[in-house]
Amino acid sequence: MSNVLSTAPLSSSERTARWHEAVNRTFVPLDVELLEREPSPGSIVSHRLGPLRISTVQAGPQVVRRDKRLISRDSRETVILSLQNCGTALKEQDGRESRIAPGGFSLSDSSRPFRKKLPDGFTFTSFQFPRDELRVRDEDLRAVTATSFTGDTGTAALLATYLAQTARDAAAFDPGVGGRVAATALDLLVLLIDERCGRFVPDATQNAKASLVRVKEHVARNLSDPDLSPSKIAQANFMSVRYVHKLFQLEGTTVSGWIRTQRLERCRRDLLRPRARDLGVAAIAHSWGFVSASHFSRAFRTAYGMAPRDWLAAGLAGEQQPAQNP
């Protein structure tokens, strides 16, 4: 459900106070300085996905600050990722200053002072979550605050694309799906921070294992697609193909090998069901993504030691045996 805050219906004299209230209600306590003599209308549209709060903000030029006084009043530790959609932002925190252009993003940590100037009309989408949801070291988070991530290549591009799509679809997610979407966003952010700090080792991180679980869920839902491939899996999960391969290396297997095993197991199961005789071996194989009947037969024999037709016949024979008296 969307939460919409807007100052459009108000007179320009009323907008300043209402906008300050809207910003503080949406984020952490902030000082807001509007840079126009007559403030432009502003709006904030928010959604909640698990621990993640997504807010799209549109307004005129302004400066927002969080100082020690405001931190002492409200000490919540919140990480705010801002994806710039229109206009530019000038961000300051932890001794760094950066300019965030449209398509780029940056991070702020509410536990320490920061300043953000938006010199022109703007639109950005923010993603807020409790600090303890982000599984990175404090020094690593400090190392990337007020840093401009361009979102052009690598993990930053994957994260920016995923977040933009998440914001567009947020209203349609049910709570269960929304929670998983938020978890994936956090995993990608952890990956980006670890990479930037030189700490990412795919086979030694919990976030990689969590990502593998979600990738496997995606594969399981799409086994019937004969074109399922590492590149399609990577695209659907906003990862690089290389990273998808590394995830499966965690278990000493390959993407194609795991897909084949899952398809074979479902075919083996379906060949024992009553409707198997009417459907036939080829139809069952095709329903689980096997294009070639001969390839399926060879793979099935290699995996289970008998041809699929023999497995089907054995299952039928078992059904036809009379029940034994106890």
Secondary structure, 3 states (H helix, E strand, C coil): CCEEEECCCCCHHHHHHHHHHHHHHHCCCCEEEECCCCCCCCEEEEEEECCEEEEEEEECCEEEEECHHHHHHCCCCEEEEEEEEECCEEEEECCEEEEECCCCEEEEECCCCEEEEECCCEEEEEEEEEHHHCCCCHHHHHCCCCCCECCCCHHHHHHHHHHHHHHHHHHHCCHHHHHHHHHHHHHHHHHHHHHHCCCCCHHHCHHHHHHHHHHHHHHHHCCCCCCCCHHHHHHHCCCCHHHHHHHHHCCCCCHHHHHHHHHHHHHHHHCCCCCHHHHCHHHHHHHCCCCCHHHHHHHHHHHHCCCHHHHHHHHHHHHHCCCCCC
